[in-house]
Every structure is written in structure tokens, then in C-alpha cells.
């Protein structure tokens, strides 16, 4: 990239400067930020991977809890009463 110093005539620079720094120039605060599509896709994929890992870990924990408490889980009245049924687990 090549930088050119003072490429605008002084008069044009003063006009633009006064316009942009005046109270009449419309400046708006934007909460969001523009993001490159590749960055957005990367963030989405990372979030999806975290959800999948979290869900997989939760599933493994449920299975481990079921295997550890088989006898106490079976007599809780099935799914309708909040209990677990055998077919819910591999």
C-alpha cells in the first residue's frame, strides 16, 4: 500500500473536516459488528461442536447413572411419572 500525504487541496480538506466534526453530521452507534463470512462460519461451527460435545457428555452421564442405579430406577413408574424406561438407554 502506498500512502500519499496531503493529496487533498487544503480547501477541500477543511470543508470535509468541518462537515464531519460538526454537530449536524449524522453519527450512529451500531451495537453489532460486521464479520467476515469465513469468521462467522468458523464461530458457528465451533459453537455447534461445543453443543455436540456437551450433549454427548450428558448422554454418557445419564447412561452411567442408569447403570449405577438400575434397581432403584426401574420401579419409578415409567416416563409419565418422571422415571426412566429401559429403552431410553442403549
ZIURGI-V578798 format. One record per pair of residues at least 6 apart in sequence whose C-alpha atoms are under 6 Angstrom apart, sorted by sequence separation. I is the first residue (numbers start at 1). J is the second residue. If there is no record, write none. Layout:
# ZIURGI-V578798
I,J  I,J
This chain:
# ZIURGI-V578798
77,83  78,84  76,83  78,85
